[in-house]
Amino acid sequence: TGAAYKKFEDHMRGTRQEIKSRLKIYEDVVQKVKETNGCRLFAMDLGCGRGEWLELMQEQGIAAIGVDKNESMIQYCKKRRLDVVKNDLLTHLKNQTSDSVDILTAFQVVEHLPKNILMDVLKEAYRVLRPGGVLILETPNPENLIVGACNFYFDPMHIQKIPPKLLQVL
């Protein structure tokens, strides 16, 4: 259930502060998009979970919406006054206008998707990205022996390992 998965995330992924700290490695990428597309940016976080990325965007003055299908995650984000919608990420992307998003993210999400859905998500992602926009996908790296042989399987919802070079090509 959604509540059980949220408890799992809370226990296994790390604290909100730890996640926000880890996500700060993308600040330079966000800055480059600001320089290219201006200061009035729009970000969308697919599989937003507890909303750490949405908070970072808010702190930088970037309008952002999170998409998740887990009701527990949605309610948690709403309590934090984050802009979120409950929806399937592919359906949500298909309903977006072309060239409408500056920063599109999916942190620890693509490994949960079947290959055919992943391909459709990538196709839609490029359609909705504005010129100068960026797609950030973060997934466990199976080239790391501990991750590939052990840690990947900590999450029973993981479907596939995606090596970095394959994800880059896709």
C-alpha positions in Angstrom: 0.0 0.0 0.0 1.0 3.6 -0.3 1.4 4.1 3.5 3.6 1.1 3.8 5.9 2.3 0.9 6.1 5.7 2.5 7.3 4.0 5.8 9.8 2.0 3.8 11.1 5.2 2.1 11.4 7.0 5.5 13.4 4.1 6.9 15.6 3.2 3.9 16.2 6.3 1.8 17.4 8.7 4.5 16.1 11.7 6.3 14.6 14.7 4.5 17.7 16.7 5.3 20.0 14.0 4.0 18.1 13.8 0.7 18.0 17.6 0.3 21.7 17.8 1.0 22.4 15.1 -1.7 20.2 16.8 -4.2 22.1 20.0 -3.9 24.7 18.5 -6.3 22.3 19.6 -9.1 22.4 23.4 -8.2 24.9 24.1 -11.0 22.6 22.5 -13.5 19.7 24.6 -12.3 21.8 27.7 -12.4 22.7 27.0 -16.1 19.0 26.6 -16.9 18.3 30.0 -15.1 21.0 31.6 -17.2 19.6 30.2 -20.4 15.8 30.4 -19.8 15.6 33.3 -17.4 14.5 33.4 -13.8 10.8 32.5 -14.3 11.3 28.8 -14.5 8.8 25.9 -14.2 10.0 22.6 -12.7 8.2 19.2 -12.6 9.3 16.4 -10.4 8.0 13.0 -11.4 7.6 10.5 -8.5 8.1 13.4 -6.1 7.9 11.3 -3.0 8.3 13.3 0.2 8.9 16.5 -1.8 12.6 17.3 -1.0 13.3 18.5 -4.6 10.1 20.6 -4.6 11.3 22.3 -1.4 14.7 23.0 -3.0 13.0 24.5 -6.0 10.7 26.6 -3.8 13.8 27.9 -1.9 15.2 29.0 -5.2 12.0 30.8 -6.2 11.2 28.3 -8.9 7.6 27.3 -9.5 7.4 23.5 -9.2 4.8 20.8 -9.2 5.3 17.2 -8.0 3.6 14.2 -9.5 3.1 10.9 -7.6 0.6 8.2 -7.5 1.2 7.3 -3.8 -1.6 8.9 -1.8 0.4 8.9 1.4 3.2 10.8 -0.3 0.7 13.3 -1.8 -0.9 14.0 1.6 2.6 14.4 3.2 3.6 17.0 0.6 0.3 18.8 0.9 0.8 19.1 4.6 4.1 20.8 3.8 2.3 23.2 1.4 3.9 21.8 -1.7 2.2 21.8 -5.1 1.5 18.2 -5.9 -0.9 16.1 -8.0 -1.9 12.5 -7.7 -1.4 11.0 -11.1 0.5 8.4 -13.1 3.6 10.1 -14.3 3.2 9.1 -18.0 -0.4 10.2 -18.1 0.5 13.5 -16.5 3.3 14.1 -19.0 1.0 13.3 -21.9 -1.4 16.0 -20.7 1.3 18.7 -20.7 1.8 21.3 -23.4 4.9 20.9 -25.5 7.8 23.1 -24.5 6.3 23.9 -21.1 8.8 22.7 -18.6 12.3 24.0 -17.8 13.5 21.4 -15.3 12.0 17.9 -15.4 13.2 15.5 -12.8 12.7 11.9 -11.7 14.9 10.9 -8.7 15.0 7.2 -7.9 12.0 6.5 -10.3 13.1 5.1 -13.6 14.2 1.8 -12.1 10.6 1.3 -11.1 9.3 1.5 -14.7 8.9 -1.3 -17.2 11.0 -0.7 -20.3 8.1 0.2 -22.6 6.8 2.8 -20.1 10.3 4.2 -19.6 10.6 4.7 -23.3 7.3 6.5 -23.5 8.2 8.7 -20.5 11.5 9.7 -22.1 9.7 10.5 -25.4 7.1 12.7 -23.5 9.9 14.3 -21.4 11.6 15.6 -24.5 8.4 16.8 -25.9 7.5 18.9 -22.8 11.0 20.3 -22.2 11.5 23.8 -23.3 14.6 24.6 -25.4 17.4 25.1 -22.9 15.6 22.9 -20.4 17.0 19.9 -18.6 16.0 16.4 -17.8 17.6 15.0 -14.6 17.2 11.3 -14.0 18.8 9.7 -10.9 18.8 5.9 -10.5 20.9 3.4 -8.6 24.2 2.8 -10.4 24.6 -1.0 -11.1 28.2 -0.4 -12.1 28.8 0.0 -8.4 29.3 -3.6 -7.2 27.5 -3.2 -3.8 24.6 -1.4 -5.5 24.3 -3.8 -8.4 24.7 -7.0 -6.3 22.9 -6.1 -3.1 21.5 -2.6 -2.4 19.4 -2.5 -5.6 17.2 -5.3 -4.1 16.5 -3.5 -0.9 13.5 -1.9 -2.6 11.1 -4.6 -3.7 9.4 -2.3 -6.2 12.6 -2.0 -8.3 12.1 -3.6 -11.7 15.3 -3.0 -13.7 18.8 -1.9 -13.3 19.8 0.8 -15.8 23.5 1.3 -16.4 24.5 5.0 -16.8 25.6 4.7 -20.4 22.3 3.0 -21.4 20.2 5.7 -19.7 22.3 8.4 -21.5 21.7 6.8 -24.9 18.0 6.4 -24.2 
